[in-house]
């Protein structure tokens, strides 16, 4: 089938979907709410091997971006090593996770989509959409409209498309954690470049990794029981973040204080959210993907991975199905169980970061025993996440299930 597709959102999910649709022989236009690209986004993310596998399916080589992160070591605030795990799998063919700047990934995806002939329109914030029998009419905040055979909402956690498709869908769920971080220079943290170091501190979580060029990339997750408002976050100055972090890590062993001191600009903080089960992903002609459908907390590094996987599977379903409705039904059958398991796994892991002083003692013991058992058995309980592979050439059967 040949379709004209409107994609709402030009981030990772939207750009990857445009590339996947082009690979499937389907035309699309990307409508981005902001009036500019995200080239200056300052944060970074780790792409696990399943994300890299899906990007390879899309023909995107990011080996020139960021750096390999083959392993993670976990320590407590006392400096005790709790364990070490691989960031690859036996089935990944030597591929390991890779840490990249989010802006670099945006740029690479957008450039590949544009080189494939995909048009991006900026300043197009969706306000409403309606099905017109054989298509969809989209209305934007600037007064313009657009039409297509179908509409894909890749518009993130605050998705307007989700509100249109499922007005009764749950709101984003605050996880009780804040995020901040930065890039430190002139700091010696020891260890090998690319090793992710996760510190479950006495009062705050930090993860850092040494870039081969000597920089230290890091994030911290201060616990905060009451969800700050956007205004409260915007009013928190970089110096206030610095002072808060110094206070939180003051009692911990390790390089946290040196890393903070070596960071010129600390990221403006943001809240951590995920999305409980959204009961309805699609109508006859509209569908949501990525964070719009199943936002996951960043604790296991799968948010971008799930969005990229979504793009490949949806393109295959549209390529192989007899109509839009059957394609959407097959897509949901193939994706819902997997992504909802990932959301819950991320929620459980993220919950370990927000524990109080008393609960942290048994937590560290449980984590240590679990990682030792994993190392001895060679059986990673998260293997189902990382070894997932999507075969582009395998046809989608009607009514397919995961």
N, C-alpha and C positions, 0 to 999 in steps of 0.2 A: 504494500500500500504506500501511496505517496501522500504526504501531509505537509501543510504549512503550520509550523509550531511557533507559538509565542512563549518565551521563557522569561519569567519574572524573577529578576535577580541576577546580577553579574558577578557573584562571588565564586567560590570554588565549585559549589554544586551546579550553578547555572552555566558556567563556562565549560565544565567537564561534560555536562549534558549536551551542550551545543556541539562539542567535538564528537561525542558518541553518536549523536543523531546524524551528523555529517558522514561518519563512517558507515552508518546504516543506510545512507542515501536519502536522508530526510532533511529538508530545509528548515532553518529556524532563525528567529530574530531575538536578541537578548535585550530586555528592557530593564535598565538599572535605575533605581530610585535616586541615587546621588548624581550630582552633576559633574563628577570627575571619577577617575579610576582610583583604586586603592593602593597605588604605588608607594605611598608613604606610611602604610600601616607598619607599626614598629615591632609587633610581637612575632614570636616564632612558634613553630610546632614541630612535633616529630611524626613522621609518616612511617607507620609500621609496614611490615613486608606485604600484608594483604593490600594496603593502599598502593604500594609500589607496583605490585602485580597488576592491579587494575589500571594504573597509569600506563604501564607497558602495553596493555591491551589497547589503550587509546593512542598508542604510538608516541607517547611523551617521555622523553629521556631527561630526567632531572639530575643526572650524575654530576653536572656542573654546578649544581646549587647546593649550598650547605655542606654537610659532612656526614659520614657514616657514624651511627651510634649503635655499635654491636652489642653492648651489654649494659646492664643497670646494676649498681650496687646500692644496697639499702642499709642505712645506719640509724641508730637512735641518737637523741640529743646528747647522751653521755659519751658518744663516740664509739659505741659498741657496734661492730658489724653484724647485721642481722641476716645477711645473705646476698647472693648475687645470682642474676638470671640473664639468659641470653635474650637479645632483641631480634633473633632470627629463629628459623625452624629448620629441621632436617630436610624438609621438602621445599625450602625456598631457593635451592640451587646456589647457595652462597650469598644470596642477597640478605642484607641486614637493614634494620630501620635507618632512616635518614632524617636529620634535623635540618630544617630550612626556615628562612624568614618567610612569614606568611605573604608579605608583599612580593617576594620573588616567585612564589608559587602562583599567586594571582597573575603576575605578569606573564609567566610561561604559559599558563592555560589560556589567557586572553589572546596572546600572540598566536598560539596554535589555532585557536578558533578563528581569529581574524584571517589568518593565512589560508584557512579552509573556505573563506568566503562568507563567514558569519558576520552579520551586521550587529553592532552594539549601539543602542540609543540610550543616552544618559539624561538625567533629570526627568525620568519617567516613573514617578511613584504611583503605583496602582491604588486606585480608590474603590473601584467596583468592576465586576465582570459578570456577564450573563450569557447563558447558552442561547443560541439562536436557531436551534434545530440541527443544522449541519455544521455548526461552528461556534465560535465564542467571540463576543464583543468585549473588549477591555477598555476601561476609561481611566485616564490618568489625571493627577492633580493639576497639571498645567492646562487642562481642558481638552487635550487631544484624545483620540481614540485609535484603536488598532483592532484588526480582526485576524482570525486564523482558524484552522481546523480544530486545534486544541490548544490548551493553555497549561503550562507546567509551572507550578509555584515553587521556585527555589529561593524564596525570599526570607529564609532564616527564622530565628527563634520568634520574632514578632510578626510572623507572616500574616499579611493581609489576605493572601489567597486562602490560608487555612480558615480564617474568620468567615470567608464567603462560602467555602465548601462545608464547613462544620462549625456553625455558630455556637454550638454547645460544647465544643472541644475544651478540655482543661487548659488553664493558663500555665505558663512556664513555672516550674517549681524551683524556688530558691533553695540552694544546697547548704546554706550556713557558712559559706566560705567566700572570701574576697581573693582577687588576683592582682598581683603586681610583679614587677621584675625589671630586667634591664640587661645591659652588656657592660661587664667590668673589664678594665684594662690595667695592666701592670700588677696583676695579682698572681701569686704563685699558689696553686691549690694542690699540686702534686698529682700523681696518677697519670694515666695515659689519656691523650686527647680522644674525644669521642665517647668516653665512658660516662654514662649518666649516673650522677650521684644523688640519691634521694635521702634526705635527712628528715626523719620524723622527730622534730625537736620537742622540747618540753612544752613550748607554748605556740609553736608555729611550724609548718612544713615548708621546706625548701628543696628544690631540685636544681642542680647546676651541671653544666657540661663544658669541658674545655674545647674550644675551637682549635684546629691545627695552627691557626695564625696567632694564638696566644690569648685571644679574648676568652672571657668566661660568660656564657649565656646562662641566665638563671630566672627562675620564677619562685614566688613565695605565695602561700595561701593562708593569710591570717583568718582565724575563725571569727565569725561575727553572727551572733544568734539572731539579731534583728536586721532585716534587710534594709540596707541604706537606700535612700532615694537617689535618683540621678543627680538632683541638685546637691545633695550631701557629698556624693562622690566628686562632682565637679569642683566643689569648694575645698576639697582636700589638696593642699599644695604638695609638690614633690618633697619639700623639706619636712612636711608633716608625715609623709609616708616613710621617709628616711628615719626620722626619730622613732616612729612607731615600730619599725622593723628592728632597729638597734635594741630597743627595749625588749622585744619579743625573743630575740636570739642571744641576749646578754648572758644567759645562764648555760648556753649550749657549748659543747666542744665542737671543733671543726672550723672551717673557713668562712662561715656566714658573715661575720662582722667585717672581715677583710674584703669580701666580695661587695658588700653594700658600700663600704668606704671607697672602693675602686670604681664605682659606677657614677658617671657624671650625671646622667639623666635617668631617673626611675620612672617607669611607665605609670601613667595615670591609672588608678585602680578601677576594677570593674567587678561586678558580682558574678558568682557561678550559678548557673541554672542547668536544669535538664527539663525534659518534657514528658509528663506521664502519658500513658497510652492515649493516642488520638483515635477515636472509634471509627472515623470516616476519613479516608485518604483521598477519595475521588468521587466525582460525579460522572456523568456520561462523557464529558468533554474536558474536564479540569481535574488536575491531580497535584498533590504536594509531594516533595521529595526532600532529602537532606534534613537539615535542622528544622525546617518547617513542619516535618512529619514526626521526627524522632530525635530531637536534640539530646545529646549526651554530654554529661559532665566530662571535663578534660582529664580525668584521673588516670585513664588507661590509653589515652592518645588515639581515640577511634572516631572522633567527630568528623574530621575531613575524610577519613577512610570510608566511613559509611556513606557519605555523600558521593564519593567517587564511585564506589560499588553501585550505588543506586543508579547513577547515570548510565553505566554499562548495561545493567539489567533492563532498565526502562527502554533504552534504545533497541535492545534485542527483542523485547516484547512487541514494540511497535513495528519492528521489521518483520516479524514472523506471524503476527496475529491477523485475523481477517477483518478486524475493526478496532476502533479506539477503545470501546467498552471492554472487549475481550482482552485487549492488551493490558489495560489497567488492572483487570481482575487477575490476570496471570502474574503481573508485576507484584501485586500485593501478596499473592500466594507464595511467591518466591522470596519476599523480603521481610514481611512483618515479623515472623518469629525470630529471625536472626537479629534484626535491629533492636527489638524490644529486649532481648536477652542482653545485648551489649549495653543498653541504657541502664538496666538494673545492675549489671556487673560494675559499671562505672559508678553508680550511686553507692554501692556497697564499699568499693575501694575508696571513694572520696570521703565517705563517712569516717574512715579511720583517721583522716586528717583533722577532724573537728572534735575529737574526743577530749574530755577533761583530764586533769592530772592523774586522777585515780585510775581511770579506765585505760590510760596509756601503758601502764605496767603490764597487764595481761595482753594487751594488743601487741606489744613488742615481743612477748614470749610466743604468742600464736604465730606471728609473722616469721619469727626465726625458725620455729619448728616446721612450718609449712614450706619454707624455702629450702631447708635442709632435706626434707622428704622429697621435694621436687628434684633437687640435685642428685640425690641417691638413686631415685627411680628412673630419672630421665624422662618422666612423663609430666609435661607442663599442663596443668588443668585449663589453661587459657589457649591451648593449641587450636581449639575449634575456631577461635577468632582469627588467628594469624595464618592458618593454613588454608583458608577459604580461597578458592580459585573459581573464576568465571570463565568458561570456555566460550569465546566469541563465536566459534564456528558451529557449536552445537545448537540445533534449532530449538526454539521454545515450543513445547507442546501445549495445546489448549488446556486451560485449567491447571497449569503446572503448579506444584507446591514445592517448598524448600525441603 
